[in-house]
């Protein structure tokens, strides 16, 4: 795509390049660093049922050798530029995140293209990655909150999207280097790649480089952008485990990121769990003394939203804790105050203006915009939407939540 083909709206640049890559930039000329977020639109949903975890293993072994570098040399090349970088994989995305000095952005793009386009997946690196994945599963048995998270995700998202990205013992035993190479060949395409950049970058020159560096990476046709295809079904499950505490997780359908109710849900959860003044902490922990840990949050697969409530308590108090969690959610529709709403709203806006304004956070937010909205949105519209949320909005939203359609998971010595 020529420079003239770049779409510029507000301060953003957005373009679909000829090689299939979707590119967006948030030019920030006054910043001292640049941040890049390479998002390959592939995750656990692309893993065959019998090879669950192969996508995460592909991500783990991308950096262990390429056509030009072995794993050590590639790491040294990044380190020589003073780059902070990481990779991770999840439900619908595999990410490479980079923070560097602005003058090294061209070299960073070259190195990341080498990693994504020309990995060699050395046999020994694949063997070690498999062993580490199996160790992770064994260690997870000592992490009750992780076990609870796996249980509630399987209940909530179903047998495909609710799988643990790291795999299970049976599937890991089947995965070979050939499985990893096949997974990369099938899903690492330029048409699945979104690149979001923030900082003092020159967008026209950068797009020309991206066109060149990612030319020929699989297919240019766009794919990997469909919403998650699951239907929320109320379910309950308990895993008995010899623990001193009982762990409880509750989920219910929430607002998608693109939904007009999303800012209202943010404020509602801020009232429930926004620090030590949140209702769950003050009511369930401080006043009633029921829990060791309590929280509320939400997650957003593309096109969907899920509200989470969670706590750890004694086995004797598990039923009362479960009932109190649901009651505190319901109470938002009955006695929410203006002071609570303002505090939650202002806390969220302050977060947008501080931590979310860091260069790396701006790149991550822009990447999320492409993922959820297929275009840059920016912080301004999100802050304005929050400013408009009222007590009545929150109360009405909570009344409309399907609180009779919930998933419940528990872990410990006693079932709910």
N, C-alpha and C positions, 0 to 999 in steps of 0.2 A: 504493500500500500504506500502511496506517495504521501509526503507530509501534508499535502492539501486534503487528504482523505481523513485526517484526524478530526474527530468530533470534540469540540471544546465547549463545555458548559460550566458556568460559574468558574471555579478555578481548576476544574478537572479536565483531563484529556482521556478520551475513551475511543478505542478502535478495534475492529476485527481485522487482523492482518491477513495478507494473502496466503500465508502458510497455515492459517487456521487458529493461531494464537490470539486470545482475547487479551488486550493490553489496556491498562488504566494507570494514570499517573496523577498524583496530588503534588504539583510543584510547590515547594516551600523554599524559596531562594535564601531565606535568612537562616536556615538550619545548618548545623555543622556536621550532620551525619545524613546518610541515605539508608533507607530500608526497602527491601524487596521481598515480596511474598509470592513464590511460585506455587500455584495450586493445581495439581493434576487431579482431574475429576474422576477419581477411582478410589474405592474403599471396600469395606466388607461386603457390600452388596454385589460386588463383582467376583467374589471368591466362590468357586464351586463348593457345593455342600460337603463333598468328601475331602476338600482341601482348604477348609476354613483356616485362615491364618497365613495363607500364601501371599496375600497382598502386603501384610505387615512385614513378612520376611523379605519380600522384594524391596520394600523401603529400607530395611535395615542393611541390605547388602549392596544398594546402589553405589555407596561411597567406598566400597572395598576394592575397587579396581575399575579402570576404564581403558579405552583404547590407547590413551596417552600416558596414564599414570597408574601406578599401583596404589593401594589404599593409603600407605604412608606418605607417598609423594603428593597425592591429592590433598591430604590434610595439611601437609607442609606448605603447599601452594596457597591455600586459604590463609594459613597462619602468617605467611610472609606478608600478606596484605593487611594484617591486623583485623581480620574479619571475624565476627561472631555469627555462627551459623548452626542450624539444627534441622533435622528432618523428623517428621512424625506422620503416622497414618491413623485413619479413623473410619467412621461409618461411610462417608461419601467422598472423602478427600485424602490426598497424600500431599504433604506440604514440605517445601524447603524454604526456611526463613533466614534472611541474611541482613545484618547491619554492618555498614562499612563507611569509611570516609568517601565523600562524593567523587573524588578523583579516581577511585578504584572501581566504580560501578562497571565500566566496560570489562575489566578483567574478571569481576565477579560473574557477570553474565556469561562470559566464555567458559569459566570453570563450572558453573551450574549447568550450562548446556552440555558440557562434557559428561557430567554426572548423569543427567537425565536421558541423553541421546545415545551415549556410547558405553554403558556399563558392561563389564565382562563377567561379573558374578563368579569369581574364583571358587573352585570346588571347596577348598578348605574354609573360606569365609562363609559359604553357605552351610557347611557342617557346623561351624561354631555358632552361627546365628540360630540354627535349629536347636542346638544344645541349650543356648541361652533362653530361647522361648520355652523350652520344656522346664528349665529351672524356674522361670517366672511363674509358670502354672503351679509348681510345687510350693514356691514361696507364698503364693496367694492364699494358701490354706491358713497362713498365719495372719492374714489381713481381713478381719471380719467385714469392714466397711467395703472392701473391694468385692468380697463374696456376695454381700448384699446388693451391691451395684449390678453385678452380673445377673443376679436372680431377678431383680426388678426390671432390668432392660429386656431380658428374654420374655418376661410376662407382658411388658408394655408394647414392645416393638415386634414381637413374633419371632418365628424360627429363622428368618433371613436377616432382617435388620437388627434383631436383638442379639445376634451372635457376638461373642467376644472377639475383637479384631486380632488378638494374639493367637487365636486358635484353641483347640482342645487336644487332649492327649492322643485321641484316635486319629485325628486329621494330621497332626504334626508328624505322626509316625509314617504317613504316606508321602510326605512332601520331599522332593528331591531337587537338586539343582535344575534339572530339566523343567520341573514344575514352576520354579521361580522365573526361569528364562521365558517360558511360555506365557506366564502372567504378565511380564513386562511387555512382550511383543503384542499381546492382545489388548492392552489398556493404556499404554503410554504413547499417546498420539498428540500431535500439535493441536488438533481440534478439541482436545480435552484440557488443554493448558490455559489457565488464567494467570496473568502476571500483573500484580499491583505494586506500584512503586511510589514512595513518598520521600521528599527531600529536594535538595537543589540539583535537579536532573534536567537534562535537555531532551525533551520528549521526542523531537523529530529524529535526532541522531540515535536515540535509544531504540526507537521502533525499527530503524533500518538495520541495526545490529541484530535485533531479535528475529527479524525476517531471515537474515542470513544464518544465524546460529541454529535456529530450529527448523530450517527448511529440510524436508524429507523425514521428519520424525513421524512415522506412521501416517495416519490419515488426517486430512485437513478439515473434513466434514465435522461439524459440531456434534458432540454426543456427551453423555454423562450428566445431562442437565435436567433430567426428569425428577419430579417430586418423589419422595419415598412412597412406595405403594404398600402401605399397611393400613389396616383398620383397627382402631383402638377397641379392644374387647375386654370387659371387666374379668379379671382373673385373680386368684389368690394362691399363694404357695408358701410353704414353710420348709426350711432346711434345718433339721435338728443338728446341733453342734454343742459340744460340751464347753460352754463359756460361762463366765460370771455375769455377763450382760446379755440383754435381749436387744437385737437390732431390728428396727422397723422402717420400712419404706412404703410410701404411698405415691401413686401417680394418677393424674387425671388429664384429660385433654385440655390444652391451653391454646393461646393465640400463636399463629405463625408470625414470623418476622415481618411479613408483608401485610399483616392484618391491621386494621385501624385500631383494634383493641390492644395491640402490643404495648404501647406506652402506659396504658392503664394497668395492664398486668405487671409491668415493671414497678409501678408505684405500689400496687397491692403487695407484691413480694418484698418491697422495701419496708413497708409497714410491718410485715410479718418477721422479717429476718435481717433488717438493715442495721446490723451492729448490736451493741448491748442494749440499745433502747427499743429494739424490735420486740413485738408482742410475744413471739415464741420464747425468746430468752427471758424476758421479764416475767411472763405468766407461767410458762411451763417449767422453767428451770428455777428462777429466783423465788417466785411466790409458792409454787406447789412442790418444788424440789423433786420432780419426777424423773429428770433426765440428767445424763452426763453430757450428752451432746444433742443438739437439736438444730434444724435448719430448714430452709425453703429456698428453692431455686427453680430455674426453668432451662430447658434445652430445646434446640430448634433444628431438627432435620429439615432439609429443604421442603417447603410447603406444609409444614406441620409445627405444632408446638406441644410441649409436655411440661406440666407443672409437677414438681417433686416436693414432697414433705418427707423428712427423715428424722430419726431420733435413736438414741441408745438409752436403755433404762434397765431396771432390775426385772427379772422374770416375773416377780410378784406384781409389778406395776405396768406390765406390758399392755394389758387391755385398757387400763385407765389412760395410759399415755396415748395410745391409738385414738381413743375417743376424744381426748383433749386436743390433739392435733387437728382433727376434723372440726371440732367445735371452734377453735381459734380461727380457722379459715372462714367458717360460716359467720362468725361474729363481725367480720369486716363489713358485712352487709347490714349490720344492725346498729353499731355504736362507734363507727369510725369518726375521729375528730378532725377538725381542720388543722390542728397543730401536728398531728401524726402525719397527715397527708403532706403538709408543707415540708416537714422534716425529711420524709422519704424522697419527695420530689427534688428538694434542694440537694440532697446527698447524691442523687443520680446525676443532676446537672453539674455539680462540683466534680464528679468523677469524669464526666465528659470533658470538662475544662482543664483537668490536671493530667491524670494518668492516661486518659484516652487521647490527649493531645501530644503525647510523646511521638517522635517520628516513627518508631517501630509500631506503636499502636495505631497511628494514622494509616500505615500500610496494611496492617491486619484488618482494620475497619473497612478500608477500601476493598480488600479481598473479599470480606464478608458481604459487602454490597453487591459485588459481581455475582457471588454465589447465590444470594437470596433474591436480589432485585434485577439482576442482569444489566445493571448500570450503576454508576457512582451516585451516592446519595449525599454523603458528607455529614458532619456533626451538626451543622446548623438546623436542618429540618428536624432532626431527632430531638434536639434541645427544645425547639419550639413546640413540638408535639407533647413533650413532657410538661412544659409550662401550662398547657391547657387542661391538664388532668385535674378534676375536681373530686371532692368527697363523694358527690352523687355519682360520678362516673365509676369510681371504684366500687361503691356499694352495688350499683346496677350490674357491673361486670361479674362480681362474685355471686350475685343471685342467679345469673345466667350460667354459671359453671355447672357442668353435669356431675354434681357431687355424689350422685347415686351410681355413676359409672366410673369406678376406680379399680386400679390394680393395687394389690397389697402383698408385700413380701416380708417375711420375718425370718430371722436367723438366730438360733440360740436353743436353750433347753426346753422352751415352752412355746407351743403354737398359739396364735391369737384365737 
